[in-house]
Amino acid sequence: MKTWNLEMKWGVIFTLVALLWMVMEKALGWHDEHLDKHMWLTNLFAIPAILVFVLAMKEKRMKAYNGSVNFKQAFLTAVKISVVVAILSPFSQYLTSVYITPDYFKNVIPLSVEMGYYNTIEEAEAYFNLENYMVQSVVGALIMGVVTGAIIATIQHFKYAKRQQDKGMIDAQ
């Protein structure tokens, strides 16, 4: 487990950032008076989510790999963080749905029918509920974490390769 310490730390940080984001969404009215805009505004969470992953992988690169990391090492770091986030996500979703924004489902169900996403209230209720959102949060954390991690690991790999190439050119001169 010692090798997971940094990933656990960043998984917790990610979860706290996500909870703070939910507080912000609620405070800005994205869960009630501006709920009709929520579907696209909530995607802005990608910015802090990616930032957390970048910072986590940078710290791992510096502390565990002495500043140089290959794709596999960076990708495995992201997968481990994603696993931690996935484990924490049902608890995070519970806190969000029960304490941060307890009226979200009550608000989104009729709106989703009104906007034509669902034909009936029952269909919307089958989708917009705590149990379904908990499952979605686990699956989403794993999928988005792995995809984000793969992209960041690829970028880090190419940056490292470029630095090594530049260093080789400098040393050769």
Residue pairs with C-beta under 8 A, 6 or more apart in sequence:
4 80
4 84
6 56
6 59
6 60
6 63
6 64
6 77
7 56
7 60
7 77
7 80
7 81
7 83
7 84
8 84
10 52
10 53
10 55
10 56
10 59
10 81
10 84
11 80
11 81
11 82
11 83
11 84
11 85
11 87
11 88
12 84
12 88
13 52
13 56
14 49
14 52
14 53
14 56
14 81
14 84
14 85
15 85
15 88
15 89
15 92
17 48
17 49
17 52
18 45
18 49
18 92
19 92
19 95
19 96
19 100
21 45
21 48
22 96
22 100
22 101
23 100
25 31
25 38
25 41
25 42
25 101
26 100
26 101
28 34
29 35
30 37
30 38
30 41
30 42
31 38
31 101
31 103
31 104
31 107
31 108
32 103
32 107
34 41
35 107
35 108
35 111
36 111
36 115
38 108
49 144
49 148
50 148
50 152
53 78
53 81
53 145
53 148
53 149
53 152
54 152
56 77
56 78
56 81
57 69
57 74
57 77
57 78
57 149
57 152
57 153
57 156
60 69
60 73
60 74
60 77
61 67
61 68
61 69
61 73
61 74
61 156
64 73
65 73
68 160
68 164
69 77
69 156
69 157
69 160
70 157
70 160
71 153
71 154
71 156
71 157
74 149
74 152
74 153
74 156
74 157
75 149
75 150
75 153
77 149
77 153
78 145
78 146
78 148
78 149
78 150
78 152
78 153
79 145
79 146
79 149
81 145
81 149
82 141
82 142
82 144
82 145
82 146
82 149
83 142
83 145
85 141
85 145
86 137
86 138
86 141
86 142
86 145
89 134
89 137
89 138
89 140
89 141
90 134
90 137
90 138
92 137
93 130
93 133
93 134
93 137
94 130
94 134
96 104
97 104
97 105
97 130
97 133
98 130
105 128
105 129
105 130
108 124
108 128
109 121
109 124
109 125
109 128
110 121
110 124
112 118
112 124
112 127
112 128
113 119
113 120
113 121
113 123
113 124
117 124
118 124
118 127
126 132
